[in-house]
Amino acid sequence: MRILTPLLAIAALLAVPAAAQKPAGANSAPRPGTAVQRPAGYPRSYDTTIADARTEGRVRIYANADRAELVPVVEAFKRAYPGIKVFYADLGSTEMYRRFVNETRRRQYSADIVWSSAMDQQVKLINDGYAQQYASPEKPALPETAVWKNMGYGVTAEPIGIVYNRKLVPPAQVPRSHQDLENLLRTRRGDFVGKVATFDPARSNTGYLYLSQDFQTTRDTRSLMEAIADTRPVLATNTGPMLAGVASGKLAIAYNVIGSYALEQARWHPDLGVVFPRDYTLVTSRIAFISREARHPAAARLFLDFLLSRAGQGQLARHSLWPVRSDIQARRLPAGQARTVRVGPQLLVNLDHLTRERFLREWNTILASGKNKP
């Protein structure tokens, strides 16, 4: 029962006023007087950061990571820094973006840390001045592609894959590449009508990011999307329903699914198969930054550093989120297979209004062509 209390406390965050919110891990009694040791290798000045954070006494986080994955990280952080309460709101990427921007513009109480898988939106918020600079002591341990302007930090390295139902897709037909998937959908179109799912890029910013990266990687993406459209696909706004549909057999295949979630679900559903395409596999990251207007900036630095530390990354690895650090024991893709989406300004192109409008117009044209097929 110990884990239920923080889960309920986190869920309640969205439903009650800030003054009445309960912290994640509220069942662990804080011990403000307990001595806290500065992490090994950190500068002596970090003692001041720790002292300031304990005076602040809390940190507020907006994120779209699953609660079950975040609670162990929060609990580990609280053990490292007793007396600092963690308030966590589990929000969809679009809702998170709008809520954070609106609250910040109105100078309302908002998040100290924003952590989202919608990489392009996070980069836009940083570019628009919503983040503050912070050179984390953990920065030297991170890949160069995971840090931008000492503001945006990629915390995870999550592959995007294909999920299939083992009973509906025989072993010999399992698609090991994007071309394999296209060939399968074209040769067995009749079997897959209404049984293929993917993100809806018009309603999901995460889905838009994945599909736009596919198009940037290869021109062959259009042909694959046409094959998917011919099956009259189910369009989703998050990974959960796609995984549930494939596991139950209602769906046969789901494309561009967050691989870490899929592998975790496959542990409990033997009919769920997961493939990371061998021609290329997108590897994305959940970007975290500290708000420019953070009311608890020192506590935010502590939590961000913990996420990036060996201890924090180890917790993520144990709970299905692939860590960005290479010195943590975790599953990895071969270097030649992984196409890492780097944290940086190139992602802003995705949010240009005309670019997005043109992209979605092309997507809708592809979908319409599939609906018109007998």
N, C-alpha and C positions, 0 to 999 in steps of 0.2 A: 504493500500500500504506500510505501514511502514515495514512489515516483509519481503517484496520482496527484498528490497535493500540488507540486509545481506545475504539472500539466494543466490542472484546473485553474491555477492561478494565472498561468499564461493565457489560457483561453478567455478568462474573465477580463483581461486587459482591454479588449475591444468593446466590451459591453458596459463599462462603468466609467464615471468621471475620473480624471487623473488623481484627484485628491483621495478617492476611495480605492484606487487600484492596489492589488496585492502583488508583491514581487515574486518572480520565478524562484522556486526553491525556498518559499517562505517558511517551510517547516524546519529549516536549519537555523537554529538560533544564532544570530550574529554575536561575535565576541570582540567588541571594539577595542578592548585593551590588549588583545593578543599581538605579540610581536610578529612582524612580517619581514621575511628575508628578501632582500633585493635579488632578482634573478642573476645567476652566474653570468659574468661577462658584461653586465649592464654598467653604465657609468655611475659614479657615486651620486651624481646629481639626481639620479632616479629615485633616491630616497625621498627627495622633496616631492616628486610626482606621487609617490605612494602616500605620503602624509597628506597631501592636498586631496587626493582621491578619497581617503578615509574621512576627511573632514566633510567632503561633499556627500558621501554616504550612499550614493546611488548612481546608476547609469540606466538610460532608457534607450532601447534598441528597436528599430523597425527592420524587419527581415522577412524574406519569403522562404527560408529554410523550414523544413518540417519540424514541428515542435519536438517530436520524439528524438530528432537528431541534435537539437539545440539544448535540451534539458541537461544531458550529461556534461556538455561543455560548460553550461552555466554553473552546475554544481561543482565542477572541478575548479572553475574560477573563484567561486565563493570559498572553497577550501583554501585556495592560495591567498585570497584577500578577504578574510572574514570581516564582516561589518559593512561591506558594500552590497547593497541590494540591487538586484537586476530586474528591470521591468522590460518585458519583451512582447511586442505586438506582431503577430503572424498575419501578414497582409499579402494580397496579390500584388504583383509588380506594378500594375497600372494604378491601383488604389493607393499603394505606398507612395508612388511618385506624386500623385495629385494631393494627397493628404499632407505630405511633408512640405511641398511647395506652398500650399495654401496656408498652413500653420506658420511657416517661416515668414512669409510675406506679411501676415497679420500680427507677427511678433507674439504668437501664441506658444505655449509650452509644446515642444515637439521632441523629436528623437535627438539623442546625442550621437548615435551611430546609425547610419543607414547601410544596410547590407542586402544586396539584391543580385539575382541571376540575370536581370535585364541589363546587360553590360553597356549597351548604347545609352540607355537612360541614365545610368550612373555616371558615365563619362560626360553627358550633357549637364547634369547637375553640378559636377565638378567644374566644367568649363564655364558655367553660368555664375560661378562664385558662391555656391552653396556649401563648399567644403573648406576646411582649414588645413594648412600645411602641417605635416608632422613627420619627421624622419624617425621611423621606428627603429629601435636597436636591433630588431629582427631583420631589417631590410637586407643586410649582406647575405642572409641565408636564402633569399628568395630569387627566383628566376628574373632576369632582366625584363621579361615580357609581362611580369605581374605587378609592376609598380609604375605609376604615372604621376609626375610632378610632386612626389612626396605627399600625395593626397589620396589617390585611389590605389587600394591594395587588393590584388586578386588573392583570395583566401583558399580557393579550391581549384582543382584541375579535373573537370568532369567531362568524360567522353559522351558524345551523343550517338545513339545507336539505333538499331532495328530490333524490334521485339516480335516474336512469332509464337503461335500456338503449336506445340509439337505434334498434336494429333491432327492438325489441319494442314501442316506443311511437313511432308516427309523429309527425313534426313538428307536424301540425295538432292532435294530441291531447296534446301535452306540457302538464302541469298548471302553470299560472303562478300559481295561488293555492290555498289550502286547499280552497275550494269546487270548483275545477277538479279537484283530486285526488279528492274525494269523488264527483263526477259521473262521472269516468272509471272508478273502481272499481265503481260501481253499474251503469253501462251495459255494461261489459265484464267483469263478475265472472267469468264462465266462463273467460276467457283468463288471469285473474290468480290463480286459486286456487293456493296454494302458491308463488306467485312474488312476493310482497310481503314485505318485512322491515321491522322497526322494533326499537327497544330494548325489552328486557323490564324494565319498571319494578320488578318484584319482585326481580330479580337484579342490576340495574345502578342504582347511585345516580345516575349521570349521566343515564340514561334516565328515571328517576323525576323528576329535576329538570326535564328538557325537557318531559315530558308534563304535569306539574303546572303549569308555566308556560303551556302551551297552554290548559289548562282555566281558568286565572286570566285569560287574555286574552280568551277568547270562549266562550260557552255552546255554540257550534256545534261545538266540539271533540268532544263526545260523538257527534254524528251522524257525523263523520269517522271516529272510532274504531270505530263500528259497521260502517261500510263496509269498513274495514281488517279487522276481525274476520271479516266475511263471506268474506274471501279465505283464511281459515285461515293467518294470517301466520307467517313464520319469525321467532322472537324471538331477539335477539342480546344479548350483554353488552358488545360494543365495536364500533367502527366498521369495523375491518379486514375481518372476514368479510362484512359487508354490501356493502362496496365490491367485494370480490373476487367475490361472487356476482352482482352486477349487471354487472360488467365481463365475466364469462364467459357471461352469458346464462342462468345457472341461476335468477337472479332478474330480474324486470323493473323493480321499483321498490323503493327503500328510503326510509323516512320518518324525519325527525329525525336526519339524519346531520351530523356535524361538517363544516362547509363547507370549512374550510381544507384538511383531509385530502382531501376529495372533489376539490377543484380540482387538488391536486397529483397525485392518481392519474389524473385526466382528461387530464393532459399525456401520459401514457404509454399510455392506453387510449382510443382514438378512439371506441369504442362507448359510453363513459361520458358521460352528460349530467348537468349540475348546474343546479338551479333554486333561487333564493331567492324564496319566495312574495311576491308584490307586495302582498298585503293586509297582511301583517306577517311579519317574519322575526326570530325570537329571536336576540339577540346576547349570548353568554355570555363569561365571562372565566375564565382560570386564575388563581386567587388564591394568592399567596405570602405567607407570614409567617415571622418569625424565632421559633424556639422559645424559650419562657421559660427552658428549661434548656440552651440552646445552650452547648456546650463551646468553641465558637469564634465568639463573638458578633461580634467585629470583622470577621472574614473573612466572616461571614454578611451583615453590613451592606454590605460591599464588593460582594458578589455580587448582593444585591438591588438596590442602586443601579445596578449595571451592567446588570441586566435592564431597569430602567426608563429607562436613559439612551438618548440618541439612538443611540449605538454598539450597545448591546444590542438595542434595538428594531429597528434596521436589520438586524441579524443574523436576528432572528425573521422579519421581513418577507421576507427572501431565502430562508427555508427553511419556507415555507407557513403559519407561524403569524401571523395578522393582529395587528399591534401596536395597543396601546391608545392610544398617543400620536397626536395628529392632525397633528403636524409631521413625520411620517415619510411618505415617498412610498409609498403602498400602495393596494390596491383598497379602496373604501369603498361602503357601501350608502347610498342616499338617506336623509336624516334621517327623512322620513315613513314609510319602510318599516321601518327598524330599530326593534325593541323591545328596548332594552338592559335586561338583568337586572342591577340595581345590586347592588353589594357592600354588604350591610347586614343588620340584624336581622330584616327581613321574611322572610328565607329560613329562619329557624328554625321557622316554621310547618310547613314540609315535613317536619321531623323529629319533630314531636309524634307520639307513639305512636298515639293515637286517630285523629288526622288521617290518618296513613299507612295505618293498618289500614282505615279507611273508604274511602280512595282505592283501595287495592288490591282491596278487596272489590268495588267498582264496576267496576274494570278486569276482574276475573275474570268478573263477570257478563256484561260485554260480550263477552269472548272466548267464553264458553260459548254465548251466543246465536248466534255465527257458526258454531260447530262443529255445532250442531243443524240448520243449514240444509242442504237437499239439494244 
